[in-house]
Amino acid sequence: MDSAKIDQIIEKHRGKSGDLIHVLMEIQHQNHWLPRDVLHKVAAALDIPFSRVLRIATLYKTFSLTPKGRNEVHVCTGISCHLRGANKLLDAVERATGIKPGETDADWRFSLETGSCLGSCSIGPEIIVNGTHHARMTPAKVEDVLKEYP
Amino acid sequence: MTRLHSATELEQLRAGILSSRNPAKPCIAVCAGAACHGLDSSRVANAFQTEVGKLGPDAGVEVRVTGCHGYCEKGPNVVVGPDEICYFEVSPEDVPEIVDRTLRGEVVERLVFAHPDTGEKAVHMGEVPFYKHQTRLLIGDNIRIDPMRVDDYLAVGGYAALAKALFQMTPDQVLDEVKKANLRGRGGGGFPAGRKWETAKNAPGKDKYVIVNAHEGEPGAFMDRALFTGNPHKVIEGLIIGAYAIGSHRGFIYTRHDSPQLIQHIEQALAQAEEYGLLGENILGSGFDFRVEVHYDVGIFVSGESSALMRSIEGLPPEPRPKYIRTSVAGIWDKPSNLNNVETWANVPQIVGRGADWYAGIGTAGSKGTKLVSLSGNVVNSGVVEVPMGTPLRKIVYDIGGGVAGGKAAKAVHFGGPMGGSIPVSLIDAPLDFDELAKLGAPIGAGGLLVMDEDTDMVDVARYFLEFLTNESCGKCVPCREGMRQTLKVLTNITKGKGREGDIAQLEDLNDVTGAACLCALGRTASDPLKSMLRYFKDEYETQIARGSEGKGSEATGSAAR
C-alpha cells in the first residue's frame, strides 16, 4: 500500500462531502482495496460520518474491503458471453484457480470476479486479467492464459 | 489554443484547420474501440505510427487512432481514407505492406472483405455488406475523428449547430425544433425529449441541470460507449444546445468508471472545449454560461435509473424514489433536472443544424431518425449498427449481421436486455420502431439486440436476466427485492428439472405483482423478458416442467458447448 499516494488523493477532496464516491473510486483504482483505517481518514477529511462512508463502500460492487491477489481475473458473464458459453469458461477458471467469484487464493496469486457487461461482446466469451483482454476464450485455453500470470 | 469570441471566429478557425489539411492525402484510421482494443489494436496502431514515422515529416500518409468503426467482429479494423478502403483482422505484421501499398495507391487484397459463401471481395466501406445497409449519421464520423483532438471534430462541421442555436435562434426556437423533430429518448423509455425539456424549462426555480446518462449498464448494449468514446464532442455539443434551450448553466455527465479510454476522452474533450470557449463563461461571446462535471458509477446497475442516478451525483446511495413528481421538476438537490442518454444528446446537433423537417423525414410515423443497435449473441457479424427507424429486424440480423453463427437456425431475437423481451424468429419482419416492438413485447430499450440460435434454452435466458436483476436490485422496495427472488427460485427449479405443476400460474401471479407494485422501472419491467417468453415460448416451459415432474433433469444450457 502506498500511503503517500492515498493521502494525496484524500487531500485533493478535503472538505468536499459530495466527492465521497470520487475519493473511494480513486483509492480503489490506486490500491485495489479499501482498508478500514483509510475509510476512517476519508470520513474525517470529508467531514462525514464513518457509517455513511461504509454504506457507500459496501454498496458498490467495485469497492473491495478485503485485499486482492496479485492478479485480478475477471470473467465477463454478460448475456452475449453467456450465450457464447461464459458458464463453462467460468467453471474452467474456477477449477484452474481453485477459487470462486469474490474470493482470493491463499497464495495471493489470483482474485476472481465476474461481471457484465464490458461492451466487447463481439470478442466474447472473454476473461480479463489485470485489464488485459483474452478474447474468444475456450475452457481449454484457460490454463495456458493463467500460466502467464505468476 | 485561443479562446473564440464569436461565431465568425469559430468559422475562421474551422477554415484554417481545413486549409491546413489535404483532403486527398491518405489517412489510415485504426480502430481503438472496446472490441478492437481487446484484440490488441494498440499494437497495430503503434506499428503504423512507427512505420509512418520512418518516412519522416513529409510522409504521404497519416495515421489516426479512432473510436469504434462498428464491425467489431472482424477487428482490429483499419480504414484507409479518403476512399474508405476497409481492412479487417489486421495484425502488426500486416502494417508495412498496408503503408507501402497505400503510398502507391494500391489495395492489399488479402485483407479486404471476402464474402464467406461466394468469396466475392468488397474493398470500400460502401460495398461491405455490414456497412452498406446502414445509415451512419451518428457513428459514421468515428473513422474521421481522433477523439483526443477537438480539431478533428471541427473539421467535420462540429459546433456549427451550437453557433447556430446561440446566435440565430432563441431558446424557445431550439426547443420547438426538437419537439417538431419528435426526437424520442434513446435510453429505454422512448419518451419525447422535447416534452421533457419543456417540463424542465417551465419548472419553477432558477437553477436547472442537464445530465448525460452514459451509464449503459444493460448487458449486451455497447453502442453508447462506442459513440461517446469515439466522438465525445458530438454528445457535449448536444448537451450545451439542450442547456441553452432549457436555461441551464450546469451539466453533469454520469458514466462508467471501468473504461479508462472513455474517461480520458471525455475529460480531454471537456478541457479542449473550455479552452476554445465552447464551454464555460460567455460561450462564443454569446453571454451564455455553461459548465459540465463528470461523475462515475462504480458498479451498480440501478444507478442508471434517473432518480437513483441523481442521488448518486449528490454523493448518496443510488436508490430510486417514487416519481409522483418527475425528476425534470425535482431532480438533483430537488432542482429541475433534465436527463437524456448519450445517443439522444448526440442527435441534437444535427436536428438544430439540418432542421427538424429533414430529421422527421427519416424513420416511421412515431419513431424518427436513426437508431444505434448493439448487435450480438449468436450472430455472424456482431458490432455497432446504425439504421433508420422502421428498418425490418430481418435486415439487421441477416443483411447486416450475416445471419446466425455456426450455420444454425435462428430461434428468437431479444431486445432491451434484462428489462426487454424476446420475440420468435417468425416475427423477424417487424420494424425497428418504439411502439411496434413494444406491442410485440420486445421494447427496444437502449438498443441491445441479441440473436439466439435454435439451441438456446428460453427458460435459462429468462432465469439469467432475472438473476442479474436480483443481484442489482437496490433492495429498497419489497415487491422488487422479494418478488424477484421468488420468481428466480421457481425458474431455477425449472431449469434444474425440479419444476412442478402450477409453476407457470405462480410465475404469472408474481409477474403481476412486481409489474404493478415496484417503485422503479427496474422492478416493474423485471418480469418483461419472462412475460414475453410465456407469450411466445410457453411450450418450452411446459416441456421442462413436465420433464421435472417426471424426475428427469434438464441438460440444456444453450449453445454454450463450444
Interface residues (C-beta under 8 A of the other chain):
Chain A: S17 G18 D19 L20 I21 H22 L24 M25 Q28 H29 R55 I56 L59 Y60 K61 T62 F63 G78 I79 S80 H82 L83 R84 G85 A86 N87 K88 G115 S116 C117 L118 G119 S120 C121 S122 I123 G124 E126 H133 A135 T138
Chain B: A34 A35 H37 G38 L39 C72 E73 G75 E216 G217 E218 P219 G220 A221 F222 R225 A226 H257 D258 S259 H295 Y296 V298 G299 I300 S312 E314 G315 P317 P318 S374 S376 G377 N378 S382 G383 H414 G417 P418 G448 L450 M452 T456 V461 Y464 F465 F468 T557 G558 S559 A560 A561 R562
